[in-house]
Amino acid sequence: MATPLPQDDPSLSVEAATVVERPSTWQRVKRNGSVRIGGIALAILVLIAFAAPWMGTVDPSLFDPASRDLLPGKAGEITDLDGNTFEHTFRFGSDSFGRDIYSRVIYGTRVSLVVGLATAVVAVAFGVLLGLCAGYLRWLDGPLMRVMDGIMSIPAILIAIALVALWRGSLLTVVIAIAIPEIPRVTRLVRSLVLTVREEPYVEAAISLGTPTWKIMLRHILPNTTAPLIVQGTFIAASGILVEAILSFLGVGLPPDIPTWGNVMAEGRSQFNEFPHNILFPGIFLAITVLAVNILGDGLRDTLDPKMAKRA
Protein backbone atom coordinates (compact mmCIF):
# COMPACT_ATOMS: atom_id res chain seq x y z
CA MET A 1 0.00 0.00 0.00
CA ALA A 2 1.42 3.35 -1.01
CA THR A 3 2.25 5.80 1.70
CA PRO A 4 0.11 8.91 1.41
CA LEU A 5 1.98 12.07 0.62
CA PRO A 6 2.04 14.63 3.42
CA GLN A 7 -0.23 17.58 2.96
CA ASP A 8 1.20 21.05 2.61
CA ASP A 9 1.98 22.26 6.08
CA PRO A 10 3.69 25.58 6.84
CA SER A 11 5.63 23.87 9.60
CA LEU A 12 7.11 21.42 7.06
CA SER A 13 7.94 24.00 4.43
CA VAL A 14 11.60 24.41 3.57
CA GLU A 15 12.96 27.89 4.10
CA ALA A 16 13.89 29.44 0.80
CA ALA A 17 17.59 29.88 0.29
CA THR A 18 18.69 33.48 0.22
CA VAL A 19 21.05 34.49 -2.52
CA VAL A 20 23.91 36.56 -1.16
CA GLU A 21 25.05 39.09 -3.69
CA ARG A 22 28.80 39.72 -3.61
CA PRO A 23 29.73 43.39 -3.32
CA SER A 24 31.40 44.97 -6.31
CA THR A 25 35.01 46.17 -6.28
CA TRP A 26 33.93 49.78 -5.88
CA GLN A 27 31.70 48.87 -2.92
CA ARG A 28 34.56 47.00 -1.25
CA VAL A 29 36.84 50.00 -1.78
CA LYS A 30 34.30 52.38 -0.21
CA ARG A 31 33.82 50.11 2.81
CA ASN A 32 37.53 49.80 3.54
CA GLY A 33 38.48 51.99 6.51
CA SER A 34 42.07 52.53 5.39
CA VAL A 35 40.91 53.76 2.00
CA ARG A 36 38.50 56.21 3.61
CA ILE A 37 41.05 57.57 6.09
CA GLY A 38 43.87 57.86 3.57
CA GLY A 39 41.58 59.22 0.87
CA ILE A 40 40.06 61.89 3.11
CA ALA A 41 43.47 63.02 4.38
CA LEU A 42 44.82 63.15 0.84
CA ALA A 43 41.76 65.04 -0.39
CA ILE A 44 42.28 67.65 2.33
CA LEU A 45 45.91 68.08 1.27
CA VAL A 46 44.87 68.48 -2.36
CA LEU A 47 42.30 71.08 -1.32
CA ILE A 48 44.98 72.93 0.65
CA ALA A 49 47.24 72.93 -2.40
CA PHE A 50 44.55 74.40 -4.65
CA ALA A 51 43.32 76.91 -2.04
CA ALA A 52 46.78 78.16 -1.04
CA PRO A 53 46.25 81.74 -2.36
CA TRP A 54 43.04 82.07 -0.31
CA MET A 55 44.34 80.68 2.99
CA GLY A 56 45.88 83.85 4.35
CA THR A 57 49.21 83.27 2.64
CA VAL A 58 51.61 85.70 1.00
CA ASP A 59 54.14 85.22 -1.77
CA PRO A 60 56.53 82.61 -0.29
CA SER A 61 59.50 84.44 -1.80
CA LEU A 62 58.75 87.77 -0.05
CA PHE A 63 60.97 88.63 2.91
CA ASP A 64 61.93 91.43 5.26
CA PRO A 65 65.20 91.40 7.23
CA ALA A 66 63.47 93.12 10.14
CA SER A 67 61.14 90.10 10.57
CA ARG A 68 63.76 87.37 10.74
CA ASP A 69 63.42 84.40 13.10
CA LEU A 70 60.00 85.27 14.50
CA LEU A 71 58.20 82.72 16.63
CA PRO A 72 54.83 81.30 15.49
CA GLY A 73 51.96 83.75 15.89
CA LYS A 74 54.14 86.86 16.02
CA ALA A 75 53.42 89.91 13.87
CA GLY A 76 56.00 91.44 11.61
CA GLU A 77 56.47 93.18 8.30
CA ILE A 78 56.69 91.91 4.74
CA THR A 79 58.07 93.84 1.79
CA ASP A 80 56.48 93.10 -1.58
CA LEU A 81 58.13 93.24 -4.98
CA ASP A 82 57.17 96.91 -5.41
CA GLY A 83 58.96 97.89 -2.21
CA ASN A 84 55.77 98.38 -0.20
CA THR A 85 55.88 97.18 3.42
CA PHE A 86 52.77 95.85 5.17
CA GLU A 87 51.91 94.19 8.48
CA HIS A 88 51.65 90.39 8.51
CA THR A 89 51.09 87.70 11.13
CA PHE A 90 53.52 84.81 10.83
CA ARG A 91 51.39 81.83 11.86
CA PHE A 92 54.27 79.35 11.64
CA GLY A 93 56.97 81.92 12.35
CA SER A 94 59.60 83.22 9.94
CA ASP A 95 62.95 81.91 8.75
CA SER A 96 66.39 83.54 8.82
CA PHE A 97 65.50 85.59 5.71
CA GLY A 98 62.23 86.91 7.12
CA ARG A 99 60.03 84.75 4.89
CA ASP A 100 56.69 83.40 6.06
CA ILE A 101 57.08 79.68 6.86
CA TYR A 102 53.31 79.18 6.79
CA SER A 103 53.14 80.37 3.18
CA ARG A 104 56.16 78.31 2.17
CA VAL A 105 54.73 75.15 3.74
CA ILE A 106 51.28 75.62 2.17
CA TYR A 107 52.71 76.31 -1.29
CA GLY A 108 55.13 73.45 -0.79
CA THR A 109 52.15 71.11 -0.71
CA ARG A 110 51.65 71.78 -4.41
CA VAL A 111 55.21 70.83 -5.29
CA SER A 112 55.20 67.63 -3.22
CA LEU A 113 51.88 66.37 -4.61
CA VAL A 114 52.92 67.13 -8.19
CA VAL A 115 56.25 65.35 -7.72
CA GLY A 116 54.58 62.31 -6.16
CA LEU A 117 51.90 62.02 -8.84
CA ALA A 118 54.28 62.65 -11.74
CA THR A 119 56.81 60.14 -10.40
CA ALA A 120 54.13 57.45 -10.11
CA VAL A 121 52.81 58.13 -13.62
CA VAL A 122 56.26 58.06 -15.26
CA ALA A 123 57.41 54.94 -13.39
CA VAL A 124 54.18 53.03 -14.04
CA ALA A 125 54.03 54.03 -17.72
CA PHE A 126 57.57 52.89 -18.53
CA GLY A 127 57.32 49.90 -16.19
CA VAL A 128 54.16 48.66 -17.92
CA LEU A 129 55.73 48.99 -21.35
CA LEU A 130 58.92 47.17 -20.39
CA GLY A 131 57.10 44.57 -18.30
CA LEU A 132 54.71 43.67 -21.11
CA CYS A 133 57.60 43.28 -23.54
CA ALA A 134 59.70 41.24 -21.12
CA GLY A 135 56.84 38.96 -20.11
CA TYR A 136 55.33 38.32 -23.53
CA LEU A 137 58.31 38.50 -25.88
CA ARG A 138 60.52 35.64 -24.73
CA TRP A 139 63.58 36.71 -26.74
CA LEU A 140 63.58 40.10 -24.98
CA ASP A 141 63.04 38.79 -21.46
CA GLY A 142 66.64 37.89 -20.57
CA PRO A 143 68.52 41.02 -21.75
CA LEU A 144 65.87 43.45 -20.51
CA MET A 145 65.59 41.94 -17.05
CA ARG A 146 69.38 41.90 -16.63
CA VAL A 147 69.35 45.66 -17.24
CA MET A 148 66.58 46.05 -14.68
CA ASP A 149 68.56 43.97 -12.17
CA GLY A 150 71.57 46.21 -12.71
CA ILE A 151 69.54 49.35 -11.97
CA MET A 152 68.03 47.76 -8.87
CA SER A 153 71.49 46.89 -7.54
CA ILE A 154 72.25 50.61 -7.07
CA PRO A 155 70.54 52.42 -4.16
CA ALA A 156 67.71 54.58 -5.43
CA ILE A 157 68.84 57.70 -3.57
CA LEU A 158 72.33 57.47 -5.15
CA ILE A 159 70.84 57.23 -8.65
CA ALA A 160 68.63 60.24 -7.97
CA ILE A 161 71.52 62.31 -6.59
CA ALA A 162 73.75 61.41 -9.55
CA LEU A 163 71.12 62.28 -12.15
CA VAL A 164 70.21 65.58 -10.49
CA ALA A 165 73.91 66.46 -10.22
CA LEU A 166 74.42 65.79 -13.94
CA TRP A 167 71.49 67.93 -15.03
CA ARG A 168 70.27 71.30 -13.92
CA GLY A 169 67.95 71.10 -10.92
CA SER A 170 64.34 71.50 -12.05
CA LEU A 171 60.97 69.89 -11.44
CA LEU A 172 61.29 67.71 -14.55
CA THR A 173 64.81 66.62 -13.63
CA VAL A 174 63.80 65.66 -10.09
CA VAL A 175 60.77 63.68 -11.31
CA ILE A 176 62.86 61.73 -13.83
CA ALA A 177 65.64 61.13 -11.31
CA ILE A 178 63.18 59.73 -8.75
CA ALA A 179 61.17 57.71 -11.30
CA ILE A 180 64.08 55.85 -12.93
CA PRO A 181 64.92 53.70 -9.86
CA GLU A 182 61.22 52.79 -9.52
CA ILE A 183 60.83 51.57 -13.11
CA PRO A 184 62.55 48.17 -12.53
CA ARG A 185 60.19 47.38 -9.64
CA VAL A 186 57.13 48.03 -11.79
CA THR A 187 58.70 46.10 -14.67
CA ARG A 188 59.24 43.02 -12.51
CA LEU A 189 55.67 43.23 -11.18
CA VAL A 190 54.12 43.48 -14.65
CA ARG A 191 56.39 40.75 -16.03
CA SER A 192 55.34 38.31 -13.31
CA LEU A 193 51.67 39.00 -14.05
CA VAL A 194 52.17 38.62 -17.80
CA LEU A 195 53.95 35.28 -17.37
CA THR A 196 50.84 33.99 -15.59
CA VAL A 197 48.21 35.51 -17.86
CA ARG A 198 49.79 34.55 -21.18
CA GLU A 199 49.16 30.86 -20.43
CA GLU A 200 45.41 31.39 -20.01
CA PRO A 201 43.11 29.70 -22.57
CA TYR A 202 41.64 32.97 -23.87
CA VAL A 203 45.13 34.25 -24.70
CA GLU A 204 46.00 31.02 -26.49
CA ALA A 205 42.70 31.26 -28.38
CA ALA A 206 43.52 34.81 -29.46
CA ILE A 207 46.93 33.65 -30.69
CA SER A 208 45.40 30.77 -32.66
CA LEU A 209 42.98 33.19 -34.32
CA GLY A 210 45.90 35.27 -35.58
CA THR A 211 45.29 38.30 -33.36
CA PRO A 212 48.17 40.80 -33.62
CA THR A 213 50.65 40.73 -30.75
CA TRP A 214 50.07 44.34 -29.74
CA LYS A 215 46.32 43.78 -29.57
CA ILE A 216 46.75 40.70 -27.35
CA MET A 217 49.03 42.63 -25.00
CA LEU A 218 46.73 45.64 -24.74
CA ARG A 219 43.31 43.96 -24.81
CA HIS A 220 43.83 40.62 -23.04
CA ILE A 221 46.89 41.03 -20.81
CA LEU A 222 47.11 44.68 -19.76
CA PRO A 223 43.66 44.83 -18.03
CA ASN A 224 44.76 42.05 -15.67
CA THR A 225 47.56 44.26 -14.32
CA THR A 226 45.39 47.26 -13.44
CA ALA A 227 44.66 46.48 -9.78
CA PRO A 228 48.27 45.68 -8.75
CA LEU A 229 49.53 48.73 -10.63
CA ILE A 230 47.14 51.06 -8.79
CA VAL A 231 48.47 49.77 -5.48
CA GLN A 232 52.08 49.98 -6.62
CA GLY A 233 51.51 53.49 -7.92
CA THR A 234 50.40 54.76 -4.51
CA PHE A 235 53.56 53.45 -2.86
CA ILE A 236 55.70 54.99 -5.61
CA ALA A 237 53.96 58.35 -5.07
CA ALA A 238 54.71 58.23 -1.33
CA SER A 239 58.32 57.30 -2.01
CA GLY A 240 58.63 60.10 -4.57
CA ILE A 241 57.39 62.72 -2.10
CA LEU A 242 59.84 61.51 0.52
CA VAL A 243 62.84 61.27 -1.83
CA GLU A 244 62.15 64.77 -3.19
CA ALA A 245 62.24 66.13 0.35
CA ILE A 246 65.52 64.28 1.00
CA LEU A 247 67.11 65.65 -2.17
CA SER A 248 66.02 69.20 -1.37
CA PHE A 249 67.21 68.83 2.22
CA LEU A 250 70.63 67.72 0.95
CA GLY A 251 70.75 70.68 -1.44
CA VAL A 252 70.68 68.64 -4.68
CA GLY A 253 66.96 68.84 -5.41
CA LEU A 254 64.83 71.76 -6.50
CA PRO A 255 66.40 75.25 -6.35
CA PRO A 256 66.19 76.96 -2.93
CA ASP A 257 63.87 79.67 -4.26
CA ILE A 258 61.15 77.07 -4.91
CA PRO A 259 59.11 76.48 -1.73
CA THR A 260 59.33 72.77 -0.91
CA TRP A 261 59.20 71.05 2.44
CA GLY A 262 62.77 69.83 1.98
CA ASN A 263 64.05 73.32 1.22
CA VAL A 264 62.26 74.80 4.22
CA MET A 265 63.76 72.17 6.53
CA ALA A 266 67.21 72.59 4.97
CA GLU A 267 67.17 76.34 5.59
CA GLY A 268 66.12 75.86 9.22
CA ARG A 269 68.43 73.03 10.27
CA SER A 270 71.26 75.37 11.31
CA GLN A 271 68.92 77.07 13.81
CA PHE A 272 67.05 74.01 14.99
CA ASN A 273 68.03 74.40 18.65
CA GLU A 274 66.80 78.01 18.86
CA PHE A 275 63.94 77.88 16.32
CA PRO A 276 62.69 74.29 15.93
CA HIS A 277 59.50 75.46 14.22
CA ASN A 278 61.48 75.93 11.00
CA ILE A 279 61.68 72.15 10.69
CA LEU A 280 58.69 71.08 12.79
CA PHE A 281 55.86 72.37 10.59
CA PRO A 282 57.14 71.19 7.18
CA GLY A 283 58.08 67.89 8.80
CA ILE A 284 54.53 67.43 10.10
CA PHE A 285 53.06 68.08 6.65
CA LEU A 286 55.55 65.70 5.06
CA ALA A 287 54.79 62.94 7.56
CA ILE A 288 51.01 63.35 7.20
CA THR A 289 51.20 63.26 3.39
CA VAL A 290 53.41 60.17 3.19
CA LEU A 291 51.32 58.43 5.86
CA ALA A 292 48.05 59.24 4.06
CA VAL A 293 49.32 57.89 0.74
CA ASN A 294 50.67 54.72 2.38
CA ILE A 295 47.43 54.11 4.28
CA LEU A 296 45.49 54.56 1.03
CA GLY A 297 47.82 52.09 -0.69
CA ASP A 298 47.41 49.54 2.10
CA GLY A 299 43.63 49.81 1.87
CA LEU A 300 43.66 49.41 -1.91
CA ARG A 301 45.94 46.38 -1.61
CA ASP A 302 43.61 44.74 0.91
CA THR A 303 40.63 45.43 -1.34
CA LEU A 304 41.99 44.76 -4.83
CA ASP A 305 44.24 41.81 -4.03
CA PRO A 306 42.08 38.68 -4.58
CA LYS A 307 43.73 36.77 -1.73
CA MET A 308 43.30 39.61 0.76
CA ALA A 309 39.73 40.27 -0.40
CA LYS A 310 38.88 36.58 0.01
CA ARG A 311 40.14 36.62 3.59
CA ALA A 312 38.08 39.72 4.35
C-alpha angles and dihedrals in degrees: 000000000000118000111243115245115248116256120244107279124176089219090059096045117117115239110247114249114248117226111226111212113215114232117248123247092258091051091051090050092051092049095051110103095208091054091051095047095044093042094050093047091048092047090053090052091049090050090050090051093052095042096047095115091053099046098084094273131142131207103299090220095057116104143168122201090215090063099052122141097003119170120242113286096020122131123234143145133280126198116212127211091270092057095254116141122211138173117263136175113227102215094184095027127249134278130235090280095051095252122147109256091196091059093044092050094047093048089043088065088070093054095047095049092047092049092048095048095043092048092052093048094049094045094046094045095052092036092055092049094049094040093053091049094046094046099043104031103063096192090058097045099083101046094040095049092048088057090049091050090052092053092047091053090067118074110256095230091055092052091049093048092048094049094046090048091052094050132043113274110258139135092263092048093050093048092050092045092052095041098052096068090049095053095077091054092053090044092055091047094051092043092054091051093047092051088058099042097046090067093057117115095241091056091049089048091052090050092050090051090057097249111172115258095240091052092051091050095048101036105033107023108029096059089059090062097053100093097048091045093054090054093045091048092058092053091047090052091052091047091048092053091049096045091049090055090049093050092048091046090053091049097245099096130070118348115276092246090065110085107237129150090244092052092048091051092045092054092049101044094088090058098038095121094053100031110024092164089079088072101023100068099044088043091055092051091047093050093047093049096048091044092050093051092047093048089050090050092050091051092049091049092052091049103039099037106092093215094050092043090051091053091050 
